[in-house]
Amino acid sequence: MKTTKFFASAFLGLALLASCSDDDDGSGTQPVEEEEAITRLILTFTNDDETDTVILTWNDANLDEVIDAGEQTVVGEFDADEVYDAEIQLFNMDEDFLAEDILADQAGIDAHFFVYSTDLDFTMVRADDDNLRGDGNRLGVKTVWTAGPNDETGTITIQLFHESPSVSDDGGFGSATGTDTDIDITFNVEID
Protein backbone atom coordinates (compact mmCIF):
# COMPACT_ATOMS: atom_id res chain seq x y z
CA MET A 1 0.00 0.00 0.00
CA LYS A 2 2.84 2.36 0.87
CA THR A 3 4.44 1.63 -2.51
CA THR A 4 1.20 2.47 -4.33
CA LYS A 5 0.87 5.78 -2.46
CA PHE A 6 4.51 6.55 -3.19
CA PHE A 7 4.11 5.95 -6.94
CA ALA A 8 0.81 7.88 -7.02
CA SER A 9 2.44 10.85 -5.22
CA ALA A 10 5.47 10.72 -7.52
CA PHE A 11 3.25 10.62 -10.63
CA LEU A 12 1.16 13.55 -9.37
CA GLY A 13 4.35 15.55 -8.63
CA LEU A 14 5.73 14.94 -12.12
CA ALA A 15 2.42 15.97 -13.67
CA LEU A 16 2.47 19.23 -11.73
CA LEU A 17 6.07 19.97 -12.71
CA ALA A 18 5.36 19.30 -16.38
CA SER A 19 2.38 21.65 -16.36
CA CYS A 20 4.46 24.46 -14.83
CA SER A 21 7.02 24.67 -17.63
CA ASP A 22 7.82 28.02 -19.22
CA ASP A 23 5.35 29.40 -21.73
CA ASP A 24 7.41 28.32 -24.72
CA ASP A 25 5.01 26.95 -27.31
CA GLY A 26 7.82 25.08 -29.04
CA SER A 27 7.58 27.14 -32.21
CA GLY A 28 10.92 28.83 -31.56
CA THR A 29 9.39 32.30 -31.98
CA GLN A 30 9.54 34.92 -29.31
CA PRO A 31 6.89 37.58 -28.69
CA VAL A 32 7.48 40.75 -30.69
CA GLU A 33 8.78 43.57 -28.52
CA GLU A 34 6.83 46.80 -28.83
CA GLU A 35 8.65 49.57 -30.68
CA GLU A 36 10.30 52.07 -28.42
CA ALA A 37 9.05 55.63 -28.60
CA ILE A 38 11.13 58.57 -29.77
CA THR A 39 10.83 61.19 -27.04
CA ARG A 40 13.39 63.76 -28.20
CA LEU A 41 14.68 64.99 -31.55
CA ILE A 42 17.55 67.43 -32.05
CA LEU A 43 18.56 68.70 -35.50
CA THR A 44 21.69 70.86 -35.31
CA PHE A 45 22.80 73.07 -38.21
CA THR A 46 26.32 74.55 -38.12
CA ASN A 47 27.67 76.83 -40.85
CA ASP A 48 31.01 76.14 -42.56
CA ASP A 49 33.12 78.40 -40.34
CA GLU A 50 31.19 77.32 -37.20
CA THR A 51 30.14 80.89 -36.33
CA ASP A 52 26.41 80.26 -36.69
CA THR A 53 24.36 77.41 -35.20
CA VAL A 54 20.64 76.72 -35.50
CA ILE A 55 19.14 74.02 -33.28
CA LEU A 56 15.66 72.54 -33.78
CA THR A 57 14.48 70.51 -30.77
CA TRP A 58 11.38 68.53 -29.89
CA ASN A 59 11.13 67.16 -26.35
CA ASP A 60 8.05 65.03 -25.58
CA ALA A 61 7.86 66.28 -21.98
CA ASN A 62 4.64 64.43 -21.10
CA LEU A 63 5.67 61.27 -23.02
CA ASP A 64 2.38 61.05 -24.93
CA GLU A 65 4.08 60.72 -28.37
CA VAL A 66 2.10 63.77 -29.54
CA ILE A 67 3.71 67.03 -30.64
CA ASP A 68 2.15 69.45 -28.17
CA ALA A 69 2.48 73.25 -28.11
CA GLY A 70 5.53 74.26 -26.13
CA GLU A 71 7.50 71.05 -26.80
CA GLN A 72 9.32 72.48 -29.83
CA THR A 73 12.13 75.03 -29.68
CA VAL A 74 14.18 76.75 -32.35
CA VAL A 75 17.40 78.42 -31.25
CA GLY A 76 19.02 80.71 -33.82
CA GLU A 77 18.28 81.94 -37.33
CA PHE A 78 19.75 80.89 -40.63
CA ASP A 79 21.96 83.44 -42.37
CA ALA A 80 21.21 84.08 -46.04
CA ASP A 81 23.66 82.52 -48.53
CA GLU A 82 25.26 80.30 -45.85
CA VAL A 83 26.05 76.59 -46.08
CA TYR A 84 25.16 74.47 -43.02
CA ASP A 85 26.17 70.95 -42.06
CA ALA A 86 23.25 69.33 -40.23
CA GLU A 87 23.04 66.22 -38.10
CA ILE A 88 19.97 64.72 -36.46
CA GLN A 89 19.84 62.99 -33.08
CA LEU A 90 16.96 60.87 -31.72
CA PHE A 91 16.43 59.73 -28.15
CA ASN A 92 14.09 57.55 -26.13
CA MET A 93 14.38 59.14 -22.70
CA ASP A 94 18.17 59.01 -22.12
CA GLU A 95 18.82 56.20 -24.63
CA ASP A 96 20.45 57.17 -27.91
CA PHE A 97 17.63 55.80 -30.08
CA LEU A 98 19.44 56.57 -33.33
CA ALA A 99 22.64 54.72 -32.38
CA GLU A 100 21.01 51.78 -30.61
CA ASP A 101 17.88 51.16 -32.70
CA ILE A 102 18.65 52.42 -36.20
CA LEU A 103 22.41 52.66 -36.79
CA ALA A 104 23.35 49.56 -34.77
CA ASP A 105 23.18 47.32 -37.84
CA GLN A 106 22.49 47.41 -41.56
CA ALA A 107 18.96 46.01 -41.06
CA GLY A 108 18.08 49.04 -38.89
CA ILE A 109 19.50 51.44 -41.47
CA ASP A 110 17.63 49.71 -44.32
CA ALA A 111 14.32 49.86 -42.41
CA HIS A 112 14.41 53.66 -41.96
CA PHE A 113 14.62 56.76 -44.16
CA PHE A 114 14.52 60.49 -43.38
CA VAL A 115 12.54 62.83 -45.64
CA TYR A 116 12.89 66.61 -45.28
CA SER A 117 10.80 69.38 -46.79
CA THR A 118 10.73 73.15 -46.58
CA ASP A 119 8.87 76.09 -48.05
CA LEU A 120 11.99 78.26 -47.76
CA ASP A 121 14.71 78.90 -50.35
CA PHE A 122 17.00 76.02 -49.32
CA THR A 123 18.84 73.40 -51.30
CA MET A 124 19.91 70.23 -49.53
CA VAL A 125 22.11 67.23 -50.22
CA ARG A 126 22.81 64.18 -48.12
CA ALA A 127 26.38 64.29 -46.82
CA ASP A 128 29.02 62.00 -48.27
CA ASP A 129 29.61 60.52 -44.80
CA ASP A 130 25.90 59.83 -44.22
CA ASN A 131 24.88 56.20 -43.67
CA LEU A 132 24.30 54.27 -46.88
CA ARG A 133 21.29 51.95 -47.09
CA GLY A 134 21.45 48.62 -48.88
CA ASP A 135 19.41 50.08 -51.78
CA GLY A 136 22.08 52.76 -52.40
CA ASN A 137 20.11 55.66 -50.88
CA ARG A 138 21.61 57.71 -48.06
CA LEU A 139 19.66 57.53 -44.77
CA GLY A 140 19.54 61.31 -44.13
CA VAL A 141 21.15 61.57 -40.68
CA LYS A 142 23.86 63.91 -41.99
CA THR A 143 22.89 66.55 -44.54
CA VAL A 144 24.21 69.79 -46.05
CA TRP A 145 21.83 72.74 -46.46
CA THR A 146 22.39 75.98 -48.40
CA ALA A 147 20.20 78.98 -47.53
CA GLY A 148 19.00 81.25 -50.29
CA PRO A 149 19.75 84.99 -50.54
CA ASN A 150 16.42 86.36 -49.25
CA ASP A 151 15.14 87.06 -45.75
CA GLU A 152 12.07 84.91 -45.17
CA THR A 153 10.10 82.96 -42.59
CA GLY A 154 8.81 79.45 -43.21
CA THR A 155 9.00 75.84 -42.11
CA ILE A 156 11.22 72.76 -42.13
CA THR A 157 9.52 69.36 -41.82
CA ILE A 158 11.29 66.19 -40.76
CA GLN A 159 9.79 62.74 -41.32
CA LEU A 160 11.31 59.38 -40.41
CA PHE A 161 9.73 56.63 -42.50
CA HIS A 162 9.79 53.07 -41.21
CA GLU A 163 9.81 50.10 -43.61
CA SER A 164 8.71 52.22 -46.54
CA PRO A 165 7.98 50.26 -49.75
CA SER A 166 10.23 52.60 -51.75
CA VAL A 167 12.53 55.54 -51.01
CA SER A 168 14.70 57.91 -53.03
CA ASP A 169 17.35 60.40 -51.99
CA ASP A 170 17.23 62.15 -55.40
CA GLY A 171 17.16 65.91 -54.97
CA GLY A 172 18.52 65.64 -51.43
CA PHE A 173 15.32 66.18 -49.47
CA GLY A 174 14.19 62.64 -50.25
CA SER A 175 10.87 60.97 -50.88
CA ALA A 176 9.21 57.82 -49.59
CA THR A 177 6.03 55.87 -50.13
CA GLY A 178 3.93 54.49 -47.32
CA THR A 179 2.41 56.01 -44.23
CA ASP A 180 4.37 54.46 -41.36
CA THR A 181 6.35 57.34 -39.86
CA ASP A 182 8.18 57.29 -36.54
CA ILE A 183 8.59 61.09 -36.70
CA ASP A 184 6.59 63.75 -38.55
CA ILE A 185 7.31 67.21 -37.19
CA THR A 186 7.39 70.76 -38.57
CA PHE A 187 9.42 73.68 -37.17
CA ASN A 188 8.97 77.42 -37.87
CA VAL A 189 12.31 78.91 -38.92
CA GLU A 190 13.81 82.09 -40.35
CA ILE A 191 16.43 83.00 -42.93
CA ASP A 192 17.82 86.43 -42.04
TAMO-V371207 format. One record per run of one state. SS is the DSSP state (H for helix, E for strand, L for the rest). FROM is the first residue (numbers start at 1). TO is the last residue. If there is no record, write none. Layout:
BEGIN
ss:SS from:FROM to:TO
ss:SS from:FROM to:TO
END
This chain:
BEGIN
ss:L from:1 to:1
ss:H from:2 to:19
ss:L from:20 to:39
ss:E from:40 to:47
ss:L from:48 to:52
ss:E from:53 to:59
ss:L from:60 to:71
ss:E from:72 to:75
ss:L from:76 to:77
ss:E from:78 to:78
ss:L from:79 to:82
ss:E from:83 to:92
ss:L from:93 to:94
ss:E from:95 to:96
ss:H from:97 to:102
ss:L from:103 to:105
ss:H from:106 to:110
ss:L from:111 to:111
ss:E from:112 to:118
ss:L from:119 to:121
ss:E from:122 to:126
ss:L from:127 to:131
ss:E from:132 to:132
ss:L from:133 to:137
ss:E from:138 to:138
ss:L from:139 to:141
ss:E from:142 to:147
ss:L from:148 to:151
ss:E from:152 to:162
ss:L from:163 to:166
ss:E from:167 to:168
ss:L from:169 to:174
ss:E from:175 to:176
ss:L from:177 to:180
ss:E from:181 to:191
ss:L from:192 to:192
END
